[in-house]
Amino acid sequence: MNTTTNSVSQLPIHDVAVIGGGPGGYTAALYAARSGLDVVVLEKLSAGGQMATTNEIDNYPGFPDGIDGYTLGEQMQKGAERFGAKTILAEVLSAKLDGLVKEIETDTGKVLARTVVLATGASPRPLGLPEEESLRGRGVAYCATCDGMMYRGKTVVVVGGGNTAVADALHLAKICQKVYLVHRRDSLRAPANSVKALTQHGVEILWNRKVTEILHDQLVTGVRLTDTKTGEISDLACDGVFVAAGRIPDTQIFRDEVKTDEAGYLVADETTRTNLPGVYAVGDARTKAVRQIVTATADGACAVHFLEEYLAEQEHHHEQ
């Protein structure tokens, strides 16, 4: 299949538009382009998405010495482009996804496509402290499985009280000399046996505390804590702060048409099919149990399998 032109607007109608150039998006683009489909990837910043902000990735198969996320993102982009996928650097502003031809408005113009892969990802919810962004990668981290090894034998603080915070603290307890879990309330939102598991693994829980400042020179040196009940302030020395305060899926502009769960994740199972025919959700933006690079790439491959089935059906109806 190739691009055809919409006579009304003279815009080409692509077979596939992928929104988001992270690992899920570029894997979908690679599989679709290799199948001879006309593919365009819409990416607002640069290849890799969240992955590009990680200095060293040790858990993606095939890179025994690890690789930095920016390079891996670029390589994924090149792999897709080798088979003819095109990348447009543009921000998607709105989309109309319910018709046979999907319409996507970007800050550089309109894009039309028969199928759309939503690969917009999810961003870690920041603590909202002024020094947080500038210390990212210099002691502030958002992914224990990605960045934990950088803190081997060191002291770290995990901030949060949900399942992610507990999982992160338990993961770091295997690597780090000392792990503190700082939670603003007096009980965890995670399952009841979590406290027992944490204490068994040597994690010290600091209840009713809030991180109000990140102490640093060039790198993080500690955190300033405020007691949420008494207002008392104390300083705690550490080498790293892992923010585990949840994630925000980047799905806002699709929520009128595509079904989402309460947290805003796009509802799609392992087939990646959403409630709209010809629209697929892959990677961190999708409802799923595990959000990792390798599960995002898997989603990209699945999406194209079902997208090709959909396009073949459309072709069949058209011929009848």
Salt bridges, closest charged atoms under 4 A:
ASP15 OD1 - ARG114 NH1 2.89
ASP38 OD2 - HIS14 ND1 2.57
ASP38 OD1 - LYS86 NZ 3.84
ASP98 OD1 - LYS96 NZ 3.32
GLU103 OE1 - LYS110 NZ 3.13
GLU105 OE2 - LYS110 NZ 3.68
ASP186 OD2 - LYS229 NZ 3.74
GLU204 OE1 - LYS178 NZ 3.09
GLU213 OE1 - ARG224 NH1 3.38
ASP227 OD2 - ARG209 NE 3.85
ASP235 OD1 - ARG224 NE 2.76
ASP250 OD2 - LYS44 NZ 3.53
GLU270 OE2 - ARG286 NH2 3.30
ASP284 OD2 - ARG247 NH1 3.35
ASP299 OD2 - ARG286 NE 3.06
ASP299 OD2 - LYS288 NZ 2.78
GLU309 OE2 - HIS305 NE2 3.53
